[in-house]
Amino acid sequence: MKELLSSYILPGFFGIMGLVTFVLYGVDKYKAVRHKWRIPEKVLLGFSLCGGFIGSWIGMFVFRHKIRHLKFYIVSVISTLLWLMLWGWLQM
């Protein structure tokens, strides 16, 4: 079961959550430029913590969005470390 989780389920989960998080960053940047209603920071940070760390990193640099906010870097780093430690533990 651990092998199935670490080899297939978790990478797929990271891919889906990363894609959703990336899209959220893009939508928020689009709305920010047009001075429209924005996606709350709690949502962006929450998706990063819930497995979307790959999408948050890519979204921050592709869209040049939230790159001046230290808390987004901190949450992305913490999320990345926690999820990679879990994945590593499952590989044992």
C-alpha positions in Angstrom: 0.0 0.0 0.0 2.8 2.4 0.9 4.5 1.7 -2.5 1.2 2.4 -4.4 0.7 5.6 -2.5 4.3 6.9 -3.0 4.6 5.8 -6.6 1.3 6.7 -8.1 -1.2 8.4 -5.9 1.0 11.1 -4.3 2.7 12.2 -7.6 -0.7 12.4 -9.2 -2.1 14.4 -6.3 0.9 16.8 -6.5 0.2 17.2 -10.2 -3.5 18.0 -9.8 -3.0 20.3 -6.8 -0.1 22.0 -8.5 -2.1 22.6 -11.7 -5.0 24.1 -9.7 -2.7 26.3 -7.6 -0.9 27.5 -10.7 -4.2 28.4 -12.3 -5.3 30.2 -9.2 -2.1 32.3 -9.2 -2.7 33.1 -12.9 -6.3 34.1 -12.3 -5.4 36.3 -9.3 -2.7 38.0 -11.3 -5.1 38.7 -14.1 -7.6 40.1 -11.7 -4.9 42.2 -9.9 -3.9 43.9 -13.2 -7.5 44.7 -14.0 -8.4 45.9 -10.5 -11.1 43.3 -10.0 -12.1 41.1 -7.2 -9.2 39.0 -6.0 -8.6 35.5 -4.7 -8.0 35.8 -1.0 -4.4 35.2 0.1 -5.6 32.5 2.5 -6.8 30.5 -0.5 -3.5 30.8 -2.4 -1.5 29.9 0.8 -3.9 27.1 1.7 -3.6 25.4 -1.7 0.2 25.6 -1.5 0.1 23.9 2.0 -2.4 21.3 0.8 -0.1 19.9 -1.9 0.0 22.6 -4.5 3.5 23.8 -3.7 4.8 23.0 -7.2 2.1 25.2 -8.7 2.8 28.0 -6.2 6.5 28.1 -7.1 5.8 28.0 -10.8 3.0 30.5 -10.6 5.0 33.0 -8.5 7.7 33.1 -11.2 5.8 32.6 -14.4 3.2 35.3 -13.5 5.6 37.3 -11.4 2.9 37.3 -8.8 3.4 37.5 -5.0 7.1 37.5 -5.4 7.6 40.5 -3.1 5.6 38.9 -0.2 7.9 37.0 2.2 5.0 35.0 3.6 4.4 33.3 0.2 8.1 32.2 0.1 8.0 31.0 3.7 4.8 29.0 3.2 6.0 27.6 -0.1 9.3 26.5 1.4 7.6 24.9 4.4 5.0 23.2 2.3 7.7 21.9 -0.1 9.8 20.5 2.8 6.9 18.9 4.6 5.5 17.2 1.5 8.9 16.0 0.3 9.6 14.6 3.8 6.3 12.7 3.7 7.1 11.4 0.2 10.6 10.4 1.3 9.2 8.6 4.4 6.8 6.7 2.2 9.7 5.6 0.0 11.4 3.8 3.0 
